[in-house]
Amino acid sequence: MAKSSIFRVLDHCKISPPPNSSPPTTLPLTFLDIPWLFFSPSQPLFFYEYSHSTSHFISSTLPNLKHSLSLALNHFFPFLGNLVISPCDSYKPKIVYTSGDFVSFSVVESSGDFRFFTSNHGRDVHEFYPLVPELGTHSVATGKEGFIPLLAVKVTIFPQMGICIGLAFHHVAADGRTFNNFIKGWASLCANSCFLFNSSPSFDRSVIKDEYGLEEIFLKELWKRKSSQEMVIGTETHVDLSNMVRATFVVSSLDMEKIKKWIISKCKKKGQPLPIHLSPYVLTCSFTWVCLVKAQTQKDQLENYHSEEDPIHFGFIAGGLTRLDYRIPASYFGNCVGFGRSTASRRELKGEDGIIVAANVIGDMIKKLDREIFCGAERWILDWEVLFGSEIHVMVSGSPKLNLYETDFGWGRPKKIEEISIDKSRAISLTESRDVESGIEVGLALHESEMEVFSSFFVEGLKILQ
């Protein structure tokens, strides 16, 4: 482990768009936004190589970062606003932006080793938290109207080595597509002040059609939990982070082809039908899920608990733009995603055909969502509760389709991207690989002993899949 870094605060300010550039706006949450009220903020970190001193950063780079963020927020101004939750059950939450709203922007200097943070091997999760900006929270069960900021930014300079741009944002305001549009827009404005957005964000909530009455169902779940002060179900607040490490594993296109050929060969030998969907996403998720279950099983054997027939859940997000039977602009600001939950028993997943089982249940759910993304949607919040309440589960954060490694602020592509929120939610993060063409980076956080076992299953498993 690297020794703990020393951090020195250099600046703390409030970033707003140019005066009188963005009109006061109220955006009601749609039924696709409301389920995300139950989740804690996303916390992505973007690391960039930067071979300049702190003084050079402050005089030459920082002013441009602030100015370009101000310009980007002029386009994506709801990020400046607050999520407003009323104590009255007859009102639904909304995003409110008024003149004078701002995004908290902090700048710190770190004595840490930039190479430590941007490597793939297991690293103490605690080392990363000073890089994450604080985003205010507010209890909504106090009888008062709650105002919750939606975005915060922290920039950390590693002198002569690199820069980390850390963000925290509430998913209720934006799905991965919307956030990707924002961060790419900010980066492009920073790298090229003449950059023009191809299309401004669309804030027209009427394009989202609630054809199944899901808003009423989700709001009832919201107010039921609000009254019991159990709003957030997507974060395990009591997760023990001691001895926990985060690591990144890369699944190459060659690895995916090995997994696919192994599945096809096994199915043919046993006369079984092939899984209906063997995309790079399904292959990567299936292999990773099985390795995680085997690692957890080995740990449980030592602790002597859990049944072989225990259901193990795998949750993921499915994009809605291509799955809805009506058109949503690609520039739509907000959430347009569905939720999938696949389930298999511990016995099935740890068996010799575990990868096939995983590919079948994940692929079947994806195809089900392709046919009807809102099938079973009335149970989305309840399904999340079941998933996060189970002893063993996996949730996917992010998507390799977003091409986040193309986010260039003028210093080149990111050296590394990390998602910190996965530490407490038993999630894995998926990002396209920076260095391996068509590869996928899998990020996860486990206790150190469990990470060693997982790594062994992951590395050795790819070797024997011939």
LUMKELUM-677998 format. One record per residue (C-alpha): residue number from 1; residue in one letter; chain; z, y, x. Coordinates in Angstrom, 1 decimal. Each point is the difference from the previous one (the first is absolute). Layout:
N
- NUM, A, A, Z, Y, X $
...
# end
This chain:
466
- 1, M, A, 0.0, 0.0, 0.0 $
- 2, A, A, -0.7, 3.5, 1.1 $
- 3, K, A, 3.0, 2.4, 0.5 $
- 4, S, A, 0.6, 2.3, -2.9 $
- 5, S, A, -2.1, 3.2, 0.0 $
- 6, I, A, 1.4, 3.5, 0.1 $
- 7, F, A, -1.4, 2.4, -2.5 $
- 8, R, A, 0.0, 3.8, 0.1 $
- 9, V, A, -0.9, 2.1, -3.0 $
- 10, L, A, -2.7, 2.6, 0.8 $
- 11, D, A, -0.9, 1.4, -3.4 $
- 12, H, A, 0.7, -0.4, -3.7 $
- 13, C, A, -2.0, 2.0, -2.5 $
- 14, K, A, -1.6, 0.0, -3.4 $
- 15, I, A, -3.8, -0.4, -0.4 $
- 16, S, A, -1.7, 1.5, -3.0 $
- 17, P, A, -3.7, 0.6, -0.8 $
- 18, P, A, -1.4, 3.5, 0.5 $
- 19, P, A, 1.5, 2.6, -2.5 $
- 20, N, A, -1.5, -0.1, -3.5 $
- 21, S, A, -2.3, -2.8, 0.9 $
- 22, S, A, 1.4, -2.8, -2.3 $
- 23, P, A, 0.8, 0.7, -3.6 $
- 24, P, A, 3.3, -1.3, -1.5 $
- 25, T, A, -0.7, -3.4, -1.4 $
- 26, T, A, 1.8, -2.7, -2.0 $
- 27, L, A, -1.3, -3.5, 0.2 $
- 28, P, A, 1.5, -2.5, -2.5 $
- 29, L, A, 0.4, -3.5, 1.4 $
- 30, T, A, -2.5, -2.6, -1.3 $
- 31, F, A, 1.0, -3.6, -0.8 $
- 32, L, A, -1.4, -0.9, 3.4 $
- 33, D, A, 2.4, 2.4, 1.7 $
- 34, I, A, 3.2, -0.9, -1.9 $
- 35, P, A, 0.7, -3.4, 1.6 $
- 36, W, A, 0.1, 1.6, 3.4 $
- 37, L, A, 3.1, 1.9, -1.0 $
- 38, F, A, 1.9, -3.2, 0.8 $
- 39, F, A, -1.1, 0.0, 3.6 $
- 40, S, A, 1.3, 1.8, 3.0 $
- 41, P, A, -2.3, 2.2, 2.1 $
- 42, S, A, -2.7, -1.2, 2.3 $
- 43, Q, A, 0.7, 0.9, 3.7 $
- 44, P, A, -3.2, -0.3, 2.2 $
- 45, L, A, 0.1, 1.0, 3.6 $
- 46, F, A, -3.2, 0.9, 1.9 $
- 47, F, A, 0.2, -0.1, 3.8 $
- 48, Y, A, -2.6, 1.8, 2.2 $
- 49, E, A, -0.4, 0.2, 3.7 $
- 50, Y, A, 0.6, 3.6, 1.3 $
- 51, S, A, 0.2, 0.7, 3.7 $
- 52, H, A, 1.4, 3.5, -0.2 $
- 53, S, A, 3.4, 1.6, 0.4 $
- 54, T, A, 2.3, 1.2, -2.7 $
- 55, S, A, -0.7, 3.6, 0.7 $
- 56, H, A, -3.8, -0.6, -0.3 $
- 57, F, A, 0.6, -1.8, -3.3 $
- 58, I, A, 2.1, 2.9, -1.4 $
- 59, S, A, -2.4, 2.7, 1.1 $
- 60, S, A, -3.4, -1.7, -0.6 $
- 61, T, A, 0.3, -2.9, -2.3 $
- 62, L, A, 2.9, 0.7, -2.4 $
- 63, P, A, -1.5, 3.2, -1.5 $
- 64, N, A, -3.2, -1.9, -0.9 $
- 65, L, A, 2.0, -2.9, -1.5 $
- 66, K, A, 1.9, 2.3, -2.3 $
- 67, H, A, -3.0, 2.1, -1.0 $
- 68, S, A, -2.2, -3.0, -0.7 $
- 69, L, A, 2.8, -1.6, -2.1 $
- 70, S, A, 0.3, 3.3, -2.0 $
- 71, L, A, -3.8, -0.1, -0.7 $
- 72, A, A, 0.2, -3.7, -0.9 $
- 73, L, A, 2.8, 0.6, -2.4 $
- 74, N, A, -2.1, 2.7, -1.6 $
- 75, H, A, -2.2, -2.9, -1.2 $
- 76, F, A, 2.8, -2.6, -0.5 $
- 77, F, A, 2.5, 2.4, -1.4 $
- 78, P, A, 1.9, -2.5, -2.2 $
- 79, F, A, 1.6, -1.3, 3.2 $
- 80, L, A, 1.7, 3.4, 0.2 $
- 81, G, A, 1.6, -0.4, -3.4 $
- 82, N, A, 2.9, -2.0, -1.3 $
- 83, L, A, 0.4, -3.0, -2.2 $
- 84, V, A, 2.0, 1.2, -2.9 $
- 85, I, A, 2.0, -2.5, -2.0 $
- 86, S, A, 1.8, 1.3, -3.1 $
- 87, P, A, 3.3, -1.4, -1.3 $
- 88, C, A, -1.6, -0.1, -3.5 $
- 89, D, A, -1.6, -3.4, -0.7 $
- 90, S, A, -2.6, 1.7, -2.2 $
- 91, Y, A, -1.7, 1.6, 3.0 $
- 92, K, A, -2.0, -1.9, 2.6 $
- 93, P, A, 0.1, 0.9, 3.7 $
- 94, K, A, -2.5, 2.5, 1.4 $
- 95, I, A, -1.1, 1.6, 3.2 $
- 96, V, A, 0.5, 3.7, 0.0 $
- 97, Y, A, -1.5, 2.4, 2.6 $
- 98, T, A, 1.0, 3.6, 0.0 $
- 99, S, A, -0.8, 2.9, 2.3 $
- 100, G, A, 2.4, -0.1, 3.0 $
- 101, D, A, 0.3, -3.8, 0.1 $
- 102, F, A, -0.3, -1.5, 3.5 $
- 103, V, A, 0.0, -3.1, 2.2 $
- 104, S, A, 2.8, -0.4, 2.4 $
- 105, F, A, -1.4, -0.1, 3.6 $
- 106, S, A, 2.1, -1.0, 3.0 $
- 107, V, A, -0.9, -0.2, 3.7 $
- 108, V, A, 2.1, -1.9, 2.6 $
- 109, E, A, -0.4, -1.0, 3.6 $
- 110, S, A, 0.8, -3.6, 1.0 $
- 111, S, A, 1.0, -1.4, 3.4 $
- 112, G, A, -1.1, -3.4, -1.2 $
- 113, D, A, -2.7, -2.2, 1.5 $
- 114, F, A, -3.2, 0.5, -2.0 $
- 115, R, A, -1.3, -3.4, 1.1 $
- 116, F, A, 3.1, -1.7, -1.5 $
- 117, F, A, -0.8, 1.5, -3.5 $
- 118, T, A, -3.7, -0.8, 0.2 $
- 119, S, A, 0.3, -3.6, 1.1 $
- 120, N, A, -0.3, -3.1, -2.1 $
- 121, H, A, 3.0, -2.0, 1.2 $
- 122, G, A, 3.4, -0.1, -1.8 $
- 123, R, A, 1.8, 3.4, 0.2 $
- 124, D, A, 3.4, 1.0, -1.5 $
- 125, V, A, -0.7, 1.5, -3.4 $
- 126, H, A, 2.7, 2.7, 0.5 $
- 127, E, A, -2.0, 1.6, 2.8 $
- 128, F, A, -2.7, 1.1, -2.6 $
- 129, Y, A, 2.2, 1.8, -2.5 $
- 130, P, A, 0.4, 3.3, 1.9 $
- 131, L, A, -3.8, 0.3, -0.3 $
- 132, V, A, 0.1, -0.1, -3.8 $
- 133, P, A, 0.4, 3.3, -2.0 $
- 134, E, A, 2.8, 0.3, -2.5 $
- 135, L, A, -1.2, 0.2, -3.6 $
- 136, G, A, 2.6, 1.2, -2.5 $
- 137, T, A, 1.1, -2.3, -2.8 $
- 138, H, A, 1.9, 0.7, -3.2 $
- 139, S, A, 1.9, -2.1, -2.4 $
- 140, V, A, -1.6, 0.2, -3.4 $
- 141, A, A, 3.0, -1.3, -1.9 $
- 142, T, A, 2.2, 3.1, 0.5 $
- 143, G, A, -1.0, 1.7, -3.3 $
- 144, K, A, -1.9, 2.7, 1.8 $
- 145, E, A, -3.7, 0.5, 0.6 $
- 146, G, A, -1.0, -1.6, 3.3 $
- 147, F, A, -2.4, 1.6, 2.5 $
- 148, I, A, -1.3, -2.3, 2.7 $
- 149, P, A, -2.3, 1.1, 2.8 $
- 150, L, A, -3.1, -2.1, 0.5 $
- 151, L, A, -1.0, 0.5, 3.6 $
- 152, A, A, 1.7, 0.7, 3.4 $
- 153, V, A, -1.5, 0.1, 3.5 $
- 154, K, A, 1.6, -0.4, 3.4 $
- 155, V, A, -1.9, 0.3, 3.3 $
- 156, T, A, 1.4, -1.5, 3.2 $
- 157, I, A, -1.3, 0.9, 3.4 $
- 158, F, A, 0.4, -2.5, 2.9 $
- 159, P, A, -0.8, 2.4, 2.9 $
- 160, Q, A, -3.0, -1.0, 2.1 $
- 161, M, A, -0.3, -3.2, -2.1 $
- 162, G, A, -0.6, 0.4, -3.7 $
- 163, I, A, 0.6, 1.4, -3.5 $
- 164, C, A, 1.4, -1.7, -3.1 $
- 165, I, A, -0.8, 1.5, -3.4 $
- 166, G, A, 2.5, -1.5, -2.4 $
- 167, L, A, -0.2, 0.4, -3.7 $
- 168, A, A, 2.0, -0.9, -3.1 $
- 169, F, A, -1.5, 0.2, -3.4 $
- 170, H, A, 0.8, -1.4, -3.4 $
- 171, H, A, -2.5, -2.5, -1.3 $
- 172, V, A, 0.4, 1.4, -3.5 $
- 173, A, A, -2.2, 3.0, 1.1 $
- 174, A, A, -2.7, -1.9, 1.8 $
- 175, D, A, -1.4, -3.5, 0.7 $
- 176, G, A, -1.3, -1.0, 3.4 $
- 177, R, A, -3.5, 1.3, -0.9 $
- 178, T, A, 1.4, 3.5, -0.9 $
- 179, F, A, 2.2, 0.1, 3.0 $
- 180, N, A, -2.9, -1.0, 2.2 $
- 181, N, A, -2.1, 2.8, -1.3 $
- 182, F, A, 2.8, 2.4, 0.7 $
- 183, I, A, 0.8, -1.1, 3.6 $
- 184, K, A, -3.7, -0.2, 0.9 $
- 185, G, A, -0.5, 3.4, -1.4 $
- 186, W, A, 2.9, 1.5, 2.0 $
- 187, A, A, -1.2, -1.7, 3.2 $
- 188, S, A, -3.6, 1.2, -0.4 $
- 189, L, A, 1.2, 3.6, -0.6 $
- 190, C, A, 2.1, -0.2, 3.1 $
- 191, A, A, -2.8, -1.5, 2.1 $
- 192, N, A, -2.7, 2.3, -1.5 $
- 193, S, A, 1.1, 3.2, -1.7 $
- 194, C, A, -3.4, 0.2, -1.6 $
- 195, F, A, 0.4, -3.3, -1.8 $
- 196, L, A, -0.9, 0.0, -3.7 $
- 197, F, A, 1.2, -2.5, -2.5 $
- 198, N, A, -2.8, -2.1, -1.4 $
- 199, S, A, 1.7, 0.2, -3.4 $
- 200, S, A, 3.2, 1.7, -1.0 $
- 201, P, A, 2.8, -2.2, -1.5 $
- 202, S, A, -0.3, -0.5, -3.7 $
- 203, F, A, 3.2, 0.6, -2.0 $
- 204, D, A, -1.4, -0.8, -3.5 $
- 205, R, A, 2.5, -2.4, -1.4 $
- 206, S, A, -2.2, -0.7, -3.1 $
- 207, V, A, -2.2, -2.3, 2.0 $
- 208, I, A, 2.9, -2.6, 0.0 $
- 209, K, A, -0.2, -1.8, -3.4 $
- 210, D, A, 3.1, -1.8, -1.3 $
- 211, E, A, -1.8, -2.5, -2.2 $
- 212, Y, A, 2.9, -2.4, -0.2 $
- 213, G, A, 3.0, 2.3, -0.7 $
- 214, L, A, 1.5, -0.6, 3.5 $
- 215, E, A, 1.4, 3.5, 0.4 $
- 216, E, A, 2.5, -0.6, -2.8 $
- 217, I, A, 1.0, -3.4, 1.4 $
- 218, F, A, 0.5, 1.4, 3.5 $
- 219, L, A, 2.0, 3.0, -1.2 $
- 220, K, A, 2.3, -2.3, -1.9 $
- 221, E, A, 0.6, -1.9, 3.2 $
- 222, L, A, 0.6, 3.3, 1.9 $
- 223, W, A, 2.6, 1.3, -2.4 $
- 224, K, A, 1.7, -3.3, -0.3 $
- 225, R, A, 0.5, -0.1, 3.8 $
- 226, K, A, 0.8, 3.8, 0.1 $
- 227, S, A, 2.9, -0.5, -2.3 $
- 228, S, A, 1.4, -2.8, 2.3 $
- 229, Q, A, -0.7, 2.0, 3.2 $
- 230, E, A, -2.3, -2.8, 1.3 $
- 231, M, A, -3.2, 2.0, 0.5 $
- 232, V, A, -1.2, -1.4, 3.2 $
- 233, I, A, -0.8, -3.7, 0.0 $
- 234, G, A, -2.5, 0.0, 2.8 $
- 235, T, A, 2.5, 0.5, 2.8 $
- 236, E, A, 2.7, -2.3, 1.1 $
- 237, T, A, 2.6, 2.6, 0.9 $
- 238, H, A, 2.4, -2.6, 1.4 $
- 239, V, A, -2.4, -1.6, 2.5 $
- 240, D, A, 1.7, -0.7, 3.3 $
- 241, L, A, -2.1, 1.8, 2.6 $
- 242, S, A, 2.1, -1.1, 2.9 $
- 243, N, A, -1.9, -2.1, 2.5 $
- 244, M, A, -3.2, 0.6, -1.9 $
- 245, V, A, -3.2, 0.6, 1.8 $
- 246, R, A, -3.5, 1.1, -1.1 $
- 247, A, A, -3.1, -1.5, 1.5 $
- 248, T, A, -3.8, 0.0, -0.6 $
- 249, F, A, -2.3, -3.0, 0.0 $
- 250, V, A, -3.8, 0.2, 0.0 $
- 251, V, A, -2.2, -2.4, -2.0 $
- 252, S, A, -3.5, 0.2, 1.4 $
- 253, S, A, -3.2, -0.9, -1.8 $
- 254, L, A, -0.2, -3.1, 2.2 $
- 255, D, A, 3.5, -0.9, -1.2 $
- 256, M, A, -1.0, 0.5, -3.6 $
- 257, E, A, -3.0, -2.2, 0.5 $
- 258, K, A, 2.2, -2.7, 1.4 $
- 259, I, A, 2.3, 0.2, -3.0 $
- 260, K, A, -2.9, -0.1, -2.4 $
- 261, K, A, -1.7, -3.0, 1.7 $
- 262, W, A, 3.4, -1.9, 0.1 $
- 263, I, A, 0.4, 0.6, -3.8 $
- 264, I, A, -3.5, -1.1, -0.8 $
- 265, S, A, 0.3, -3.1, 2.2 $
- 266, K, A, 3.4, -1.0, -1.5 $
- 267, C, A, -1.3, 0.4, -3.5 $
- 268, K, A, -3.1, -2.0, 0.6 $
- 269, K, A, 2.0, -2.9, 1.6 $
- 270, K, A, 2.4, -0.1, -3.0 $
- 271, G, A, -2.7, 0.6, -2.6 $
- 272, Q, A, 1.7, 3.2, -1.2 $
- 273, P, A, -1.8, 3.0, -1.3 $
- 274, L, A, -0.2, 3.0, 2.3 $
- 275, P, A, 2.1, 3.1, -0.6 $
- 276, I, A, -2.2, 2.3, -2.0 $
- 277, H, A, 0.6, 3.0, 2.2 $
- 278, L, A, 0.1, -0.2, 3.8 $
- 279, S, A, -0.3, 3.6, 1.1 $
- 280, P, A, 1.4, 1.3, 3.3 $
- 281, Y, A, 2.9, 1.5, -2.1 $
- 282, V, A, 0.8, -3.4, -1.6 $
- 283, L, A, -0.3, -1.9, 3.2 $
- 284, T, A, 2.3, 2.4, 1.9 $
- 285, C, A, 2.6, 0.1, -2.8 $
- 286, S, A, 0.0, -3.7, -0.5 $
- 287, F, A, 0.5, -0.9, 3.6 $
- 288, T, A, 2.7, 2.7, 0.5 $
- 289, W, A, 1.8, -1.0, -3.2 $
- 290, V, A, 0.2, -3.6, 1.1 $
- 291, C, A, 1.3, 0.9, 3.5 $
- 292, L, A, 2.7, 2.2, -1.6 $
- 293, V, A, 1.1, -2.8, -2.4 $
- 294, K, A, 0.2, -2.5, 2.9 $
- 295, A, A, 2.0, 2.5, 2.1 $
- 296, Q, A, 2.4, 0.6, -2.9 $
- 297, T, A, 0.2, -3.7, -0.7 $
- 298, Q, A, 1.1, -0.7, 3.5 $
- 299, K, A, 2.7, 2.6, -0.2 $
- 300, D, A, 1.1, -1.3, -3.4 $
- 301, Q, A, 0.3, -3.6, 1.3 $
- 302, L, A, 2.6, 1.3, 2.5 $
- 303, E, A, 1.8, 1.8, -2.8 $
- 304, N, A, -0.5, -3.0, -2.4 $
- 305, Y, A, -1.0, 1.8, -3.2 $
- 306, H, A, -3.0, 0.4, -2.3 $
- 307, S, A, -1.9, -2.6, -1.9 $
- 308, E, A, -3.5, -1.4, 0.8 $
- 309, E, A, -1.1, 1.0, -3.5 $
- 310, D, A, 1.1, 3.6, 0.3 $
- 311, P, A, -2.8, 2.3, -1.2 $
- 312, I, A, -1.3, 2.3, 2.8 $
- 313, H, A, -1.8, 3.2, -1.1 $
- 314, F, A, -2.8, 1.9, 1.7 $
- 315, G, A, -0.7, 3.4, -1.4 $
- 316, F, A, -2.9, 2.3, 0.7 $
- 317, I, A, -1.8, 3.1, -1.2 $
- 318, A, A, -3.6, -0.2, -1.4 $
- 319, G, A, -2.2, 3.1, 0.0 $
- 320, G, A, -1.0, 1.1, -3.5 $
- 321, L, A, -3.1, 2.2, 0.6 $
- 322, T, A, -2.4, -3.0, 0.1 $
- 323, R, A, 2.0, -2.1, -2.5 $
- 324, L, A, 0.1, 2.4, -3.0 $
- 325, D, A, -2.7, -0.2, -2.6 $
- 326, Y, A, -0.2, 3.8, 0.0 $
- 327, R, A, -0.7, 2.5, 2.9 $
- 328, I, A, 2.7, 1.6, 2.0 $
- 329, P, A, -1.0, 2.6, 2.7 $
- 330, A, A, 0.6, -1.2, 3.5 $
- 331, S, A, 1.7, 3.4, 0.6 $
- 332, Y, A, 2.5, -0.6, -2.9 $
- 333, F, A, 3.5, 1.2, 1.1 $
- 334, G, A, 2.5, -2.6, -1.1 $
- 335, N, A, 0.5, -3.7, -0.3 $
- 336, C, A, -2.8, -2.3, -1.1 $
- 337, V, A, 1.2, -3.4, 1.0 $
- 338, G, A, 1.2, -3.2, -1.6 $
- 339, F, A, 2.6, -2.6, 1.0 $
- 340, G, A, -0.4, -3.6, 0.8 $
- 341, R, A, 2.8, -2.7, 0.5 $
- 342, S, A, -0.9, -3.4, 1.2 $
- 343, T, A, 2.6, -2.8, 0.0 $
- 344, A, A, 0.3, -3.4, 1.7 $
- 345, S, A, 3.0, -2.3, 0.9 $
- 346, R, A, 1.6, -0.2, 3.4 $
- 347, R, A, -1.0, -3.6, 0.2 $
- 348, E, A, -3.7, 0.8, -0.7 $
- 349, L, A, -0.2, 2.8, 2.5 $
- 350, K, A, 1.7, -1.7, 2.9 $
- 351, G, A, -2.0, -3.3, -0.6 $
- 352, E, A, -3.1, -0.9, 2.0 $
- 353, D, A, -2.2, 1.6, -2.6 $
- 354, G, A, 2.1, 3.1, -0.3 $
- 355, I, A, -2.8, 2.4, 1.1 $
- 356, I, A, -2.3, -1.5, -2.7 $
- 357, V, A, 2.8, 0.4, -2.6 $
- 358, A, A, 0.5, 3.6, 1.0 $
- 359, A, A, -3.8, 0.8, 0.0 $
- 360, N, A, -0.3, -1.6, -3.4 $
- 361, V, A, 2.8, 2.0, -1.7 $
- 362, I, A, -0.9, 3.3, 1.7 $
- 363, G, A, -3.7, -0.4, -0.6 $
- 364, D, A, 0.5, -1.0, -3.6 $
- 365, M, A, 2.1, 3.1, -0.7 $
- 366, I, A, -2.6, 2.3, 1.6 $
- 367, K, A, -2.7, -1.5, -2.1 $
- 368, K, A, 2.2, 0.4, -3.1 $
- 369, L, A, 0.5, 3.6, 0.9 $
- 370, D, A, -3.8, 0.3, 0.5 $
- 371, R, A, -0.6, -1.2, -3.5 $
- 372, E, A, 2.8, 2.0, -1.7 $
- 373, I, A, 2.2, 2.2, 2.2 $
- 374, F, A, 2.4, 0.7, -2.9 $
- 375, C, A, 0.5, -3.6, -1.0 $
- 376, G, A, 3.8, -0.5, -0.1 $
- 377, A, A, 0.5, 3.7, 1.0 $
- 378, E, A, 2.7, 0.4, -2.6 $
- 379, R, A, 2.2, -2.1, 2.3 $
- 380, W, A, -0.8, 1.8, 3.3 $
- 381, I, A, 3.4, 1.6, 0.3 $
- 382, L, A, 1.8, -3.2, -1.0 $
- 383, D, A, -2.1, -2.0, 2.4 $
- 384, W, A, 0.9, 2.4, 2.8 $
- 385, E, A, 3.6, -0.5, -0.9 $
- 386, V, A, -0.4, -3.8, 0.2 $
- 387, L, A, -1.8, 0.3, 3.3 $
- 388, F, A, 2.5, 2.3, 1.7 $
- 389, G, A, 2.9, -1.9, -1.5 $
- 390, S, A, -1.0, -3.3, 1.5 $
- 391, E, A, 1.5, -1.3, 3.2 $
- 392, I, A, -3.4, -0.5, 1.7 $
- 393, H, A, -3.0, 2.1, -0.8 $
- 394, V, A, -2.8, 2.0, 1.7 $
- 395, M, A, -1.5, 3.3, -1.0 $
- 396, V, A, -3.2, 1.5, 1.5 $
- 397, S, A, 0.0, 3.6, 1.0 $
- 398, G, A, -3.2, 1.8, 0.9 $
- 399, S, A, -3.6, -1.2, 0.1 $
- 400, P, A, -2.5, -0.7, 2.9 $
- 401, K, A, -2.7, 1.7, -2.1 $
- 402, L, A, 1.4, 3.5, 0.5 $
- 403, N, A, -1.1, 0.2, 3.7 $
- 404, L, A, 3.1, 2.0, 1.0 $
- 405, Y, A, -0.9, -0.4, 3.6 $
- 406, E, A, -2.8, 2.5, -0.6 $
- 407, T, A, 2.6, 2.8, -0.6 $
- 408, D, A, -0.8, 2.3, 2.9 $
- 409, F, A, 1.8, 3.3, 0.5 $
- 410, G, A, -2.0, 0.9, 3.0 $
- 411, W, A, 1.8, -2.3, 2.4 $
- 412, G, A, -2.1, -3.1, -0.7 $
- 413, R, A, 0.9, -3.0, -2.2 $
- 414, P, A, 3.7, -1.0, -0.5 $
- 415, K, A, 1.4, -2.1, 2.7 $
- 416, K, A, 2.2, -1.8, -2.6 $
- 417, I, A, 0.9, 0.2, -3.6 $
- 418, E, A, 3.3, -1.2, -1.4 $
- 419, E, A, 1.4, -0.1, -3.5 $
- 420, I, A, 3.8, 0.3, 0.2 $
- 421, S, A, 0.8, -0.5, -3.7 $
- 422, I, A, -0.7, -3.8, 0.4 $
- 423, D, A, 3.3, -0.4, 1.8 $
- 424, K, A, 2.1, -0.1, -3.1 $
- 425, S, A, -2.4, -1.5, -2.5 $
- 426, R, A, -1.1, -3.3, 1.6 $
- 427, A, A, -3.5, 1.3, 0.0 $
- 428, I, A, -2.8, -0.5, 2.5 $
- 429, S, A, -2.4, 2.9, 0.8 $
- 430, L, A, -3.7, -0.6, 0.3 $
- 431, T, A, -2.3, 2.3, 1.9 $
- 432, E, A, -3.4, -0.4, 1.5 $
- 433, S, A, 0.2, -0.9, 3.7 $
- 434, R, A, -0.4, 2.9, 2.4 $
- 435, D, A, -1.5, -2.0, 2.8 $
- 436, V, A, -1.3, -3.3, -1.5 $
- 437, E, A, -3.2, 0.5, -2.1 $
- 438, S, A, 0.5, -1.3, -3.6 $
- 439, G, A, 3.6, -1.0, 0.9 $
- 440, I, A, 3.1, 0.7, -2.0 $
- 441, E, A, 3.4, 1.2, 1.4 $
- 442, V, A, 3.0, -1.6, -1.7 $
- 443, G, A, 3.2, 1.9, 0.4 $
- 444, L, A, 3.4, -1.4, -0.9 $
- 445, A, A, 3.7, 0.4, 0.7 $
- 446, L, A, 2.3, -3.0, 0.3 $
- 447, H, A, 3.3, -0.9, 1.7 $
- 448, E, A, -0.6, -0.7, 3.6 $
- 449, S, A, 0.5, -3.8, -0.1 $
- 450, E, A, -2.2, -0.3, -3.1 $
- 451, M, A, -2.7, 2.1, 1.6 $
- 452, E, A, -0.1, -2.4, 3.0 $
- 453, V, A, -0.5, -2.9, -2.4 $
- 454, F, A, -2.6, 1.8, -2.0 $
- 455, S, A, -1.9, 1.0, 3.2 $
- 456, S, A, 0.0, -3.6, 1.1 $
- 457, F, A, -1.4, -1.3, -3.3 $
- 458, F, A, -2.5, 2.9, -0.1 $
- 459, V, A, -1.4, -0.5, 3.6 $
- 460, E, A, 0.1, -3.8, 0.1 $
- 461, G, A, -1.3, -0.2, -3.6 $
- 462, L, A, -3.2, 1.8, 1.0 $
- 463, K, A, -0.4, -2.2, 3.0 $
- 464, I, A, 0.1, -3.3, -2.0 $
- 465, L, A, -2.3, 1.2, -2.8 $
- 466, Q, A, -3.2, -1.5, 1.4 $
# end
